Amino acid sequence: MGMVQEKRAGREERKLDFLATADFMQLIVRIVALALVVTTIIMVVKQQRPEIALQLSLLVGAAIFISVIGRIQQVIAVFQDFSARAGVNSLYLSTLLKIIGIAYIADFGAQICRDAGEGAIAAKIEFAAKILILIMSVPIMLSILDTILKLLA
């Protein structure tokens, strides 16, 4: 292995260090413990004050969402670096990340609606997300089709 390749491999390993240093097991154990405690409280409170139970559920859902969303920034940085080194148009990576974001946010919102007993609204959120994802994926699909046509020509 040449000196340049060794340096490049070292940089790539350092960029992925957050995977080794982050304590994902501890995070998920804390999240599950919080969810179980609050679920137990909600089961008791729901009988007397259902509106408070719903608010507790929303609050815990938001707390869980916030506790994991910050970790995504490190993954995005790795993808951006890889995309730049591979010479991939940043528009494609940006679009792909937005599509993933739409899917996660829509699922989160739909689950909250289902928790509140509003399955119909949850279905509408999921439908809207599917349409938005389809629309946003058009440039990527066109690029893939264009590449296939160039390979066949």
C-alpha positions, 0 to 999 in steps of 0.5 A, spaced: 500 500 500 502 506 498 503 512 502 497 516 499 493 510 500 495 509 507 493 517 509 487 516 505 485 510 509 487 513 516 482 519 514 477 515 512 477 511 519 478 517 523 471 520 520 468 513 522 470 514 529 464 516 531 461 509 530 466 506 535 466 512 540 458 513 540 455 508 545 449 507 541 447 501 546 447 506 552 442 510 548 437 505 546 437 503 553 436 510 556 430 511 550 427 504 552 427 505 559 424 512 558 419 509 554 417 504 558 416 508 564 412 513 561 408 508 558 406 505 564 404 512 567 400 513 561 396 507 562 395 509 569 393 517 567 389 515 561 383 512 565 382 519 569 385 524 564 386 522 557 388 529 554 394 529 559 396 522 557 396 524 550 400 530 551 405 525 555 406 521 549 407 527 545 412 530 549 416 523 550 416 522 542 419 529 541 424 528 546 426 521 543 426 524 536 431 530 539 435 525 542 437 521 536 436 527 530 443 530 532 447 524 531 445 524 524 449 530 522 455 526 523 453 521 518 451 526 513 458 529 513 461 522 512 456 522 506 458 529 503 465 527 504 465 521 500 460 524 495 465 530 494 471 524 493 467 520 488 465 526 484 458 525 485 453 531 484 452 534 490 444 535 488 443 528 488 446 527 495 442 533 498 436 530 494 437 523 497 438 526 504 431 530 503 428 524 501 430 520 507 428 526 512 421 526 509 420 519 510 422 519 517 419 525 519 412 523 515 413 516 519 414 520 526 408 524 524 403 519 522 405 515 529 403 520 533 397 521 529 395 514 530 397 514 538 392 520 538 387 515 535 387 519 528 389 513 523 385 517 517 390 523 518 396 518 519 394 515 512 394 522 509 401 524 512 404 517 509 400 519 502 403 526 502 410 523 503 410 518 498 408 523 493 413 528 495 418 522 495 416 521 488 417 528 485 423 529 489 426 522 486 425 524 479 432 528 477 435 522 480 431 517 476 432 521 470 440 521 471 440 513 472 435 512 465 440 517 462 446 513 464 443 507 462 441 510 455 449 512 454 451 505 456 446 502 451 448 507 445 
